[in-house]
């Protein structure tokens, strides 16, 4: 096999939603990367369909949210039936300040939109290209590829990210553990239309319990874009069991997870389950695809080894309950990408990359445990109050308090603190635009950290002129490259006055910023590129706070 040798900053293997998200954030950060996938084309399967509000916030910052919203359908709730009787109606309600609700979009459309986005950043998926092996040293990683043309290629890259799924070549190459197990049940998936009159935007979870309390039949229907179209999942009948024809799961590695087998269920197989369990009579039609699949629950023992990382299903797999998997993987990718970009630009030390595992692996552990509980007991059995359950399912409670980058808390303990999600808020007005804006509008398109300065009087902004110049870019040695500064003035303050004239100012006309952020006098908030708070501090201590945070980027605790 002929060999060519190439170089890049980051090689990403696996062009699903996680790999595409990593490429998008790296390219936004000015990093060279290559994105490869062994498949010759995007798969036409719905697979992961749930889009969480937190993911939409991330995509808003990228400028992708509008395209997703135009393609997706709203997920408003779910009806739960047990032995033919309605047991619960779960409404996916969130506080009014949350900018996005829950949505559903087939995975092939999610991948299409992300693929178009990264293409706009001069990055294309190298299809039919497979990672065969890799070695790493102190300066980088050498990867061997097999390309679509049949030629071999040796790539020298500074970092390698494995977004290559449950049977990850990267995870295996690192020798990482993948502890957990598999559910004994096998399932069918199908993308079909149902002619029932169930409310738009509501899913269905209907189960049958035997006399001993065990579940022996199940039907789960998730709305998809289109007229009464759903992704339905059910137990596999004996005649379709892959265990009857396959001795090992796909991948040959003992990980029983994902689409399996050559036997695709027919419409009649799904119809039979609907006849038994649907809340009202329905005739199915228009089946676009179907498959048999298995579910495992596993998590790797670490997310990184040297210059090589794993993200998404390569790091954690679990039941699809609550649509947590793909969304968690996208957040993995975004968390890692902004840190890699800083290191590759020389704006942070390599030790920063250790915070990826420290921040994201606990999230993966929590998601795996919770989805297993919900899969066996139902989300309605969650002991927490409904508001907490919904915020957690929306992934709005993911936080890194106490993590290696979270500075000291400041202000009310129940206010957003370092490590928490930076809340969106509405009602911000400028001096020119005649309409109110959201904080997301102000953050959209920015690739680095953003410093929010809250004050009741514009004169208080003079406190930070030593840390930022007239254009909002740091000038002192304590500043951070690429930082942008935005001032938010209290609702009764004058939007003009002394202070840094080049720093954009917005009036908290509705008082929502003050209500959600609960500033303790003139207060600064440093927002990370992934939308989490990096620091919170009094304005008088801005220089010291930025210096401390920059030290944390180079020397995480």
KOLROVO-298417 format. One line per 4 residues: their letters; for each residue x, z, y negated of C-alpha. Coordinates in steps of 0.02 Angstrom, whole numbers, plus 50000, padded with zeros to 5 digits. Layout:
N
a) X:Z:Y; ...
END
This chain:
557
xxxx) 50000:50000:50000; 50074:49947:49834; 50104:50091:49712; 50094:50094:49523
xxxx) 50137:50245:49416; 50037:50296:49263; 50023:50449:49151; 49882:50540:49062
xxxx) 49846:50712:48989; 49701:50759:49103; 49640:50679:49264; 49459:50718:49309
xxxx) 49399:50680:49484; 49211:50668:49507; 49098:50579:49381; 48938:50678:49402
xxxx) 48865:50776:49257; 49007:50904:49264; 49150:50780:49264; 49065:50676:49129
xxxx) 49041:50832:49022; 49224:50878:49041; 49275:50702:48989; 49156:50704:48840
xxxx) 49222:50869:48772; 49404:50822:48801; 49384:50656:48713; 49294:50741:48570
xxxx) 49446:50853:48557; 49563:50703:48547; 49633:50721:48724; 49679:50573:48833
xxxx) 49594:50583:49001; 49548:50477:49151; 49386:50498:49247; 49382:50436:49427
xxxx) 49248:50433:49560; 49258:50372:49739; 49080:50302:49735; 49062:50119:49685
xxxx) 48906:50153:49581; 48796:50292:49516; 48680:50359:49652; 48493:50324:49623
xxxx) 48438:50500:49675; 48348:50628:49569; 48446:50774:49645; 48473:50901:49503
xxxx) 48328:50879:49383; 48313:51037:49277; 48390:51040:49103; 48408:51215:49030
xxxx) 48388:51256:48845; 48571:51311:48835; 48629:51143:48900; 48523:51056:48767
xxxx) 48608:51163:48634; 48778:51105:48699; 48720:50925:48697; 48651:50948:48521
xxxx) 48824:50996:48460; 48890:50837:48544; 48754:50732:48463; 48676:50689:48632
xxxx) 48519:50797:48631; 48403:50670:48550; 48437:50538:48683; 48405:50666:48820
xxxx) 48243:50727:48741; 48178:50549:48729; 48208:50522:48915; 48157:50692:48984
xxxx) 47990:50777:49016; 47945:50954:48965; 47944:51090:49098; 47808:51211:49045
xxxx) 47791:51321:49198; 47750:51338:49381; 47602:51384:49489; 47639:51491:49642
xxxx) 47525:51486:49794; 47534:51589:49953; 47427:51539:50102; 47319:51431:49991
xxxx) 47283:51561:49857; 47356:51562:49682; 47471:51713:49665; 47556:51681:49499
xxxx) 47566:51565:49350; 47738:51569:49272; 47744:51503:49094; 47918:51454:49035
xxxx) 47897:51535:48865; 48045:51573:48751; 48059:51660:48581; 48013:51545:48436
xxxx) 48191:51543:48367; 48257:51457:48524; 48268:51273:48474; 48236:51192:48645
xxxx) 48124:51223:48792; 48150:51183:48975; 48157:51000:49025; 48166:50891:49180
xxxx) 48266:50732:49198; 48325:50646:49358; 48511:50666:49385; 48539:50478:49381
xxxx) 48470:50473:49204; 48574:50623:49151; 48728:50534:49218; 48678:50371:49133
xxxx) 48663:50454:48963; 48827:50548:48982; 48913:50391:49044; 48853:50296:48891
xxxx) 48912:50439:48780; 49089:50444:48850; 49097:50254:48844; 49070:50272:48656
xxxx) 49226:50381:48658; 49328:50241:48741; 49321:50317:48915; 49247:50231:49067
xxxx) 49224:50290:49245; 49351:50214:49363; 49233:50179:49509; 49290:50163:49688
xxxx) 49445:50267:49650; 49480:50416:49761; 49600:50561:49747; 49700:50568:49909
xxxx) 49820:50711:49874; 49915:50798:49736; 50063:50911:49704; 50102:51014:49550
xxxx) 50255:51086:49466; 50291:51178:49306; 50269:51023:49197; 50119:50936:49273
xxxx) 50029:50865:49424; 50070:50712:49527; 49913:50636:49604; 49900:50496:49732
xxxx) 49749:50383:49713; 49669:50244:49814; 49590:50119:49695; 49442:50001:49715
xxxx) 49560:49853:49735; 49643:49936:49885; 49803:49967:49790; 49882:50138:49781
xxxx) 49922:50226:49620; 50026:50377:49576; 49967:50468:49420; 50070:50594:49326
xxxx) 49952:50706:49229; 49976:50868:49135; 49817:50943:49208; 49694:50902:49348
xxxx) 49510:50951:49352; 49412:50943:49513; 49228:50907:49479; 49213:50828:49650
xxxx) 49071:50926:49726; 49042:51045:49870; 49167:50954:49983; 49299:50952:49845
xxxx) 49466:50873:49886; 49542:50970:49741; 49481:51139:49804; 49543:51100:49979
xxxx) 49710:51039:49910; 49734:51205:49822; 49689:51300:49980; 49556:51400:49889
xxxx) 49433:51505:49986; 49249:51460:49979; 49161:51612:50045; 48976:51620:50082
xxxx) 48859:51543:50208; 48721:51417:50240; 48534:51434:50248; 48474:51389:50423
xxxx) 48329:51283:50359; 48341:51098:50326; 48239:51016:50190; 48169:50848:50139
xxxx) 48180:50782:49962; 48072:50642:49895; 48031:50564:49727; 47845:50521:49733
xxxx) 47683:50506:49634; 47535:50621:49668; 47358:50579:49610; 47305:50761:49585
xxxx) 47247:50837:49421; 47378:50975:49403; 47423:51012:49221; 47564:50907:49149
xxxx) 47732:50993:49143; 47693:51121:49278; 47779:51131:49445; 47705:51193:49608
xxxx) 47778:51314:49734; 47662:51333:49883; 47713:51429:50039; 47634:51483:50201
xxxx) 47676:51653:50272; 47660:51692:50456; 47584:51853:50521; 47756:51936:50521
xxxx) 47778:51896:50336; 47908:51759:50360; 47890:51593:50269; 47861:51452:50393
xxxx) 47805:51312:50276; 47847:51271:50096; 47812:51139:49963; 47902:51136:49795
xxxx) 47856:51003:49665; 47953:50978:49503; 47883:50860:49370; 47983:50705:49329
xxxx) 47964:50578:49189; 47823:50460:49231; 47638:50474:49272; 47611:50619:49393
xxxx) 47784:50592:49467; 47871:50737:49556; 48025:50778:49653; 47954:50863:49807
xxxx) 48050:50969:49931; 47986:51032:50098; 48049:51093:50265; 48108:50957:50385
xxxx) 48000:50923:50538; 48091:50933:50706; 48099:50744:50730; 48202:50726:50569
xxxx) 48320:50871:50595; 48498:50815:50562; 48558:50949:50680; 48486:50845:50822
xxxx) 48602:50700:50780; 48748:50777:50684; 48863:50913:50748; 48949:50941:50581
xxxx) 48888:50931:50402; 48939:50792:50286; 49120:50813:50235; 49177:50884:50403
xxxx) 49233:51044:50319; 49101:51167:50378; 49012:51167:50210; 48830:51126:50248
xxxx) 48770:51077:50075; 48695:50922:49999; 48613:50761:50058; 48644:50732:50243
xxxx) 48607:50613:50384; 48551:50435:50400; 48368:50475:50433; 48266:50463:50273
xxxx) 48092:50543:50278; 47948:50423:50262; 47804:50446:50142; 47696:50505:50288
xxxx) 47813:50652:50320; 47791:50714:50141; 47605:50677:50141; 47581:50786:50294
xxxx) 47654:50936:50202; 47551:50900:50047; 47395:50894:50155; 47437:51068:50221
xxxx) 47498:51155:50064; 47446:51065:49903; 47332:51166:49789; 47210:51020:49785
xxxx) 47191:50859:49886; 47317:50727:49836; 47371:50556:49897; 47555:50515:49876
xxxx) 47623:50344:49831; 47768:50255:49749; 47909:50343:49842; 48072:50294:49759
xxxx) 48191:50382:49877; 48199:50521:50006; 48330:50616:50102; 48366:50766:50213
xxxx) 48475:50901:50137; 48552:51070:50173; 48583:51220:50060; 48731:51339:50060
xxxx) 48782:51483:49947; 48968:51492:49916; 49093:51528:49777; 49279:51498:49772
xxxx) 49400:51644:49756; 49471:51575:49594; 49432:51432:49477; 49612:51382:49441
xxxx) 49787:51376:49514; 49925:51329:49394; 49881:51164:49311; 49735:51125:49426
xxxx) 49554:51180:49400; 49387:51167:49488; 49215:51163:49406; 49034:51142:49456
xxxx) 48994:51123:49641; 49180:51119:49680; 49182:51302:49625; 49008:51367:49668
xxxx) 48856:51308:49766; 48688:51392:49786; 48502:51360:49806; 48424:51245:49675
xxxx) 48305:51385:49623; 48287:51388:49434; 48393:51231:49410; 48549:51334:49382
xxxx) 48683:51231:49472; 48711:51077:49367; 48686:51173:49205; 48811:51306:49256
xxxx) 48935:51169:49300; 48913:51085:49132; 48952:51250:49047; 49105:51270:49160
xxxx) 49166:51101:49098; 49137:51139:48915; 49221:51309:48927; 49375:51232:49005
xxxx) 49384:51074:48899; 49397:51154:48727; 49535:51268:48789; 49630:51124:48867
xxxx) 49614:51027:48704; 49689:51170:48602; 49834:51189:48724; 49869:51003:48733
xxxx) 49868:50991:48542; 49991:51136:48533; 49866:51247:48442; 49859:51380:48578
xxxx) 49973:51442:48715; 49952:51395:48900; 49900:51574:48938; 49732:51532:48858
xxxx) 49687:51432:49013; 49682:51591:49116; 49526:51642:49019; 49430:51501:49105
xxxx) 49426:51592:49272; 49405:51761:49186; 49251:51702:49090; 49168:51581:49208
xxxx) 49192:51653:49382; 49085:51808:49346; 48949:51690:49284; 48960:51592:49447
xxxx) 48949:51751:49550; 48793:51807:49456; 48709:51637:49474; 48745:51626:49661
xxxx) 48676:51800:49692; 48522:51775:49585; 48474:51605:49653; 48489:51669:49832
xxxx) 48371:51814:49788; 48248:51698:49702; 48253:51574:49846; 48208:51709:49972
xxxx) 48092:51818:49867; 48031:51703:49726; 48068:51717:49541; 47906:51812:49519
xxxx) 47984:51955:49617; 48124:51977:49488; 48117:52159:49431; 48167:52124:49251
xxxx) 48041:52103:49112; 47973:51925:49091; 48065:51895:48926; 48233:51939:49002
xxxx) 48197:51833:49156; 48157:51680:49049; 48308:51701:48935; 48421:51718:49086
xxxx) 48345:51567:49174; 48370:51470:49012; 48554:51524:49021; 48541:51599:48847
xxxx) 48608:51768:48906; 48775:51703:48969; 48904:51809:48879; 49088:51855:48890
xxxx) 49086:52028:48810; 49240:52123:48863; 49326:51961:48913; 49502:51909:48866
xxxx) 49447:51820:48706; 49312:51940:48647; 49372:52042:48500; 49313:52213:48448
xxxx) 49127:52233:48414; 49070:52259:48235; 48901:52304:48164; 48745:52356:48261
xxxx) 48783:52365:48448; 48626:52266:48491; 48672:52125:48370; 48764:51969:48431
xxxx) 48942:52023:48469; 49102:51932:48517; 49074:51842:48682; 48886:51821:48656
xxxx) 48797:51657:48624; 48789:51617:48438; 48600:51608:48407; 48525:51459:48322
xxxx) 48414:51492:48172; 48301:51393:48057; 48264:51396:47871; 48436:51360:47798
xxxx) 48427:51262:47635; 48564:51175:47537; 48577:51125:47357; 48539:50939:47383
xxxx) 48433:50914:47540; 48248:50944:47507; 48213:51005:47684; 48266:51160:47781
xxxx) 48394:51145:47920; 48439:51237:48077; 48610:51309:48110; 48628:51179:48248
xxxx) 48610:51044:48115; 48759:51118:48024; 48865:51136:48181; 48823:50964:48253
xxxx) 48972:50850:48278; 49102:50983:48244; 49234:50995:48380; 49329:51152:48333
xxxx) 49292:51330:48282; 49172:51361:48138; 49184:51513:48024; 49015:51573:47958
xxxx) 49026:51684:47804; 48872:51787:47763; 48855:51870:47592; 48719:51933:47479
xxxx) 48813:51873:47324; 48920:51717:47304; 49053:51826:47225; 49083:51906:47394
xxxx) 49151:51740:47456; 49305:51766:47347; 49359:51892:47479; 49406:51751:47596
xxxx) 49497:51632:47477; 49662:51696:47546; 49615:51636:47720; 49535:51469:47677
xxxx) 49571:51336:47550; 49450:51250:47434; 49399:51127:47569; 49364:51264:47697
xxxx) 49523:51228:47796; 49639:51377:47824; 49794:51380:47716; 49874:51546:47763
xxxx) 49983:51574:47917; 49841:51680:47986; 49722:51533:47985; 49675:51418:48130
xxxx) 49705:51231:48135; 49545:51131:48129; 49438:51277:48073; 49289:51235:47963
xxxx) 49205:51362:47853; 49020:51373:47806; 48944:51504:47692; 48769:51573:47721
xxxx) 48698:51668:47573; 48558:51795:47583; 48384:51732:47541; 48383:51814:47370
xxxx) 48559:51759:47320; 48602:51620:47199; 48676:51474:47295; 48803:51442:47158
xxxx) 48933:51556:47082; 49114:51607:47109; 49203:51586:47274; 49283:51441:47366
xxxx) 49201:51289:47284; 49236:51170:47429; 49152:51280:47560; 48976:51215:47596
xxxx) 48841:51344:47559; 48669:51367:47631; 48535:51487:47578; 48455:51592:47714
xxxx) 48287:51549:47635; 48183:51611:47780; 48290:51765:47813; 48308:51710:47994
xxxx) 48498:51711:47997; 48499:51891:47936; 48365:51939:48064; 48455:51862:48212
xxxx) 48637:51899:48167; 48605:52067:48084; 48757:52063:47968; 48826:52231:47913
xxxx) 48857:52190:47731; 48967:52036:47695; 49010:51981:47871; 49107:51842:47955
xxxx) 49061:51759:48120; 49182:51645:48211; 49090:51521:48324; 49188:51447:48468
xxxx) 49178:51261:48513; 49064:51306:48660; 48940:51395:48546; 48990:51574:48592
xxxx) 49046:51700:48462; 49233:51725:48457; 49238:51862:48327; 49131:51964:48208
xxxx) 49207:52060:48063; 49185:52116:47881; 49228:51979:47756; 49363:52087:47679
xxxx) 49455:52079:47847; 49441:51890:47870; 49628:51857:47868; 49666:51994:47993
xxxx) 49521:51943:48105; 49576:51761:48112; 49755:51814:48145; 49699:51927:48287
xxxx) 49591:51793:48364; 49728:51665:48355; 49844:51788:48441; 49711:51807:48577
xxxx) 49710:51619:48603; 49896:51621:48638; 49904:51789:48727; 49733:51829:48804
x) 49719:52011:48858
END
